[in-house]
Amino acid sequence: ILPGDLQYSFFCGSGSESIEGALKLAQKYAGHEKVGIVYTDHSFHGKSHAAMSVSSLEENRHHFQLLDKCYQVPYGDVNALENLFQARCSKNSHETDLCAFILEAIHGTRIIFPPKNYLTKVRKLCTEYNVLMIMDEIYTGFGRTGFWFAFESEQVIPDIVCYSKAFSGGKASIAGYTTRKPVYIKAYGKTSDSMIHSSTYSGMSEECATAVEAINIIKDDHLVERSEQLGKYFESRLYKLKEKHSSRVIDIRGRGLLWGVEIEPAIKSIKPVIQKILPDKMLSLYALTGAIILSELFHTYNILIYLGFTRRNLIVFSPPLIITKEEIDQAVDALDKVLDTSWITLSHRFVKRWLLNKKV
């Protein structure tokens, strides 16, 4: 299902492990003189050591001694990337001391899209400067955005792709990375190098069988195409919602069956009310806004959403690819009713639930 000569794969247990494996592969491929790694200022790739080193939005980075020679560039800024490549070149040469640039086709934790043709330009630059392009598809892979993999929206072929989550349909703990044949052969093709990267569970038969079946179902039931089609319907419903609640909805963004609704932070008057009742909960207006809506959608309407990882007023819909139009209507109608309700009423319900839960 992957394009081009992406064909050599390594399987492991989690997304962070796949990132670790990809970064090790890139450094082994490039050699001791090219170990630098580039990442973006809007990035989250995991909580293990190397993955955290290239995750700008990981809040706990400061607790650890992370990898050195990791360089941050603004997400979506091709000029900044090229400037860094040029700055890391040896004199009178296009050869840098960088081995890889790791990024997401869509920044998943905030649902941020790069400018049009960004990935195409990144691919060209990475090829020109002999830097491996690593795509993190852990969050967006396997049909989520209306493509098998989100990077396919620009028809580019990266050097390494990392994936997990939907890889097994949510039924098993499996992740992996797939790379181009020349990269894998140069890095690990020799017998003496073949076990440099390994894992206790890298040959897990049940997990692999589950992943194969999940992929078969996605393919046979045309769930990628379904994601694209229903995504357009979801988009139309959400934009009508934004028109109706223009004072409360800041932005609508997404693709396929991944959509975010950014909500204007709750009016400041409710924060003192809640903190008076819950003095130990010093919530920001952003976090409070998201928490109130999440609670109301779940407890009143049986709708399960989640909040943006670092933008807590971002309501994220990431439903199963088998969702129906009727269920999309149910979700959007529920959010519509929540936004029709005053913040004071919503905050009182939120506090009541919190206190009840505390007693239980």
N, C-alpha and C positions, 0 to 999 in steps of 0.2 A: 504493500500500500504506500510505501515511501517512494518519492521520485528519484530519478537519476541513478547514480551508483551508490546510494546509501544502502548498504547491505550487510555490513559486519556489526553484529549486536552483542551486547553484554547485558545480562539480566541480574537484577538485585532486588532488594526489599523495599526501598523507599526513594522518593524523589531526590532527597539530599544525597543519597548514595550515588544516584545516577549523575548528579552534578559533580561530585567528587571524582567519579570515574572519568568523566569527560575532561575535566581539568588536568588530571594526571595524564590522560592520553595525549592531550595537546602539548604538555610539557615534554613528554617522552618523545613525541614526534619531532618537536622543534629542536631539542637538544639543550645542553647546559647553558648556552649563550643566549637563549631566547625563552626565558621563563616568565616574562611579564604578562599580566592578564588585564584586559580592559573590561570595565562594566559600566552601567549607567546609574545616574542619580535617582532613577525611579526603578528600583530593582529589589526583588526578593527571590532568592534561589534556594533557601534552606537554612537550617540551624546547625548543621555540622560545621567543622572548622573552616575548611576551604570555601564551602557554600556561603557561610556567613561573611567571609572575607570579601565576597563580591556581591553582598546584599546591602545596599545603602539604606534600606528602610527597616532593617533589623534593629529593634530598639536596644537590644542588649549587647551590641557590638563592643561597647566600651569595657566590658568585663574581661575581655580576652585579648591575648597577644595574637593578632591575626597575621595572615600571610603578608609579607612585604611584596613590593613590586606589583601592587594592584592599583590601577589608575582609573579614576572615575571621569566620565564624560556625560554631558546632558543628553537625556533620552530624546531621540528624534533630531539631533543636531549633527548633520553629516560633516559640516565644516569643522566643528570641534574635534570630531573623530580624526579627520584628515590632518588637522594641525598636530594632534598628539602623535599620530603615526610619523609625521615628518620630524617632530622633535625627538623621537626615539630612534631615528635612523642613524647609522654610522655615517661618517663624513663621506660625501660624494657617492652615496649609495642609497638604494631603496630598501635595504635590509634593516629591519628594526630588531630590537631586543624583546619584542612582544611575540607571544605564541598564539594568543587567542583573544577574541572579543565575544563575550557572552551577553545575550540579550533575549528579550521576549518580543514576539511579533505584536502582541498586545500586552501592555502592562496590566497583568491580571488583578493585582491587589487594589488598584484604583480604576481599572478599566479605562486606561489612557491609550489612545491610538497615536502612533507616530504620523508625521506628514506623509502624504502620498509619495510613493516611490522611494521611501526611506530605505526599506530593506534591499531594494534593487541597487541603490547607491552604496549601501554598506557591503553588499556582496562584491561589487566591483572594486571597492577600496581594499577589502581583505585579500582579494586575489592579487591586486597590484602590489601590495606590501607583504605578501606571503604570511598573512595572519589567518589562523583558522577561525571560521565563523561558527559559533555554537549557538543553536536556538534552544531555548528552554520552552518546551511545549507541555510541561507537566500539568499545567492548569488548563490549557486551551486545546490540547490534542484530542483526536478521535471524535471529530464531528461537532464539538462544542460551538464553533464559530461559523458553521456552514461549510467548512472545508475539513478534510481529514486532519490537516494540521494548519494552524493559522498562517504560517509563513507562505503557504501556497496561494494566498490572496495576491501575491506579487510574483508568483511562479519562479521564485528563487530556489536554489538548492544549497543548503548550508553544508558545512563539512561534518558537523556532529549535531544530532538531535537528541534531546533528553525528554523522557516521558514517564508518566506514572498515572495515578488517580484513575481515570476512565479506562486505562489499559486493560484492566480486568473486569470492567463493568461494576466496580465497587465490591466485588465478591472475593478478592484475594489480595494479599500484600505483595505486589510485584511492580517493579519499575525497570528502567533500562536506558541505554543509549545506543544509537546506531550511527555508524560513521561510514565514510567513503572508503572503498577498498585500499587506495594508495596510502591513506592515513593509517589505517589499522596495520597493514603489512609492514610499513616502515617502523611503526612503534613497537608492535608485539609479534611480528612475523617470524622472528628467529625463535628456535626452540628454547634458547637460554633466556629469552624475554617473555615467553608466553604466559608465565605465571606471575609476572610482576603485579598485575592487578587481578585479584580473585576475591571470592566471597564464600562464606560457609553455605549460603543458600542460593548460590548462582545457578545451580542445576535443578532447582525445585520443579518436580514434575507436575504436581497438582496445580500449582500457581500458573505454570506455563500452559497447561491444558485449559485452565479457566480463561486465560487471556486469549488463546486461540479461538475459543468458543465465543467470547465477547466480540472479538473482531468479526467473526463470521456473522453474528447477529446484526451488528452495525451495517455490514455490507449487504447481507441478504435482505434485510428489512429496509434498506435505503434510508437509514437514519441520518446520514450526512446530508442528503438532499432534503430530507424532512426538516432538519434543523435550519437549513437555509430558507425554506418556504415559510415555516412557522415563525422564523425570525422576522420576516417582513411583516407578518400579521401582528406579532408582538410589538414591533416598532410603531406601527400605525396606531395601535391602542394606547401606547404610552405617550405618544406625541399629542393625542387628543386629551389625555390626562394632563399633560403639561400646559396645554392651552387653557384648560378649565381652572387649573390651580397655579397660575403663573406667579402668584405672590409667594408660593411655598416651594415650588419646584424650580431649582436653579438650572438643572441640565438633565438631558436624557442621552445616554450613549451606550452603544453595544453593537453586536453583530451575531447573527445566528440565534442560538438560545443562551446568550450571555448578555444581560442588560443591567445597567445601573441607573438608578434614579437618585440624583443628588438633591437633598432636601435643604432648604434654608434653615439654619439652626433655630431651634425653638426660641420664642421670645424670652428675653432676659428675666422677666418677672417671675417665671416659674422656677428658676434655679434656686432663689432663696427659699421658696416654699418647700421644695423637695429637700434641700439641705437642712431645713429646720426640722423636718420629720426624720430624715436620714442623715444625721450630722457626720457620720463616718464615711459617707459616699460623696467625695468631692469630685463630682463629675463635670467635665467640660460641657459647654452647650452642644458641641458637635457630638460627643459621646452620648449625651442625654437625649438628643434628638433621635439618633438611631435606635437607642435602647427602647425608648417609648414606642416607636413605630413597630419595631421588631416584636415587642411584647404584645402589642394590640393585634397585629396580624396573626400571630400564633394562637393566642388565647381566645380571641373573639371569632376569628375567621378560619382557623386551622390552616393557615398559610405559613409555610416555613421558608424564610429568607435568611440572608446573613448580611453583615455589614462590611464595608470596605476595610481592608486590613489596617490602613493608616489614615483613612478618611471615614470616620465613624458616622457621618451623616449621609453616607452613600448606601442606599438600599440596593442590594444585589439580588437579581433573579437568575438562578442557574439551574433550571429544572431538568429532569430526565428528558432524554431525546424522544421518549415515547409520549410526551405530554400531548394533550389534545387542545383544539381551539377552545372548547368549552372550559377546560381547566385554566387556560390563559385568561379567558374572560373572568373566571372566578377570582383569579389573583389580582387582576387589574381593578375589577369592581371593588374588591376588598380594600385595596389601597386608596381608591377613590373615596370610599366611605370614611376611612381613617382621616384623610386630608380634609374632609368636610367637617370633622369634629374639632372643637376648640382645643388649644394646647392645655388649658386649665383642666378640662374634663379628662383629656388623655393622661395628664400627669397625675391626677388623683387616682385614676384606675391603676396606673403603673405603681404608685406607692402602695396602694391597697394590696396588689398582688405580691409585691416585695415583702410586705409585713406578714402576709398570710404564709408565704413560703418560709419566712424566717421562723415562724411559730412551728411549722411542720418539721 
